[in-house]
Amino acid sequence: MDYKFVPLRNWLLEREALSIRKLEDNCEMPRDTLRHFLNERRNFPEKHYESLLKELVKYGFHRD
């Protein structure tokens, strides 16, 4: 797993109340992209990184 995605993964795992499906929909990424990433089945696709970050800032995520 790319190191830059580790803080993102940890942050998402700590927030069980966030809807993974809703995040995927809002970021226009394919279903189960985040679920597979969180379960360490696949790496997170770089092409969705910026849109996900923009969405997560609304929920308090801080880019380091």
Helices and strands as residue ranges (DSSP letters): G 3-5, H 6-13, H 20-26, H 33-38, G 46-48, H 49-57
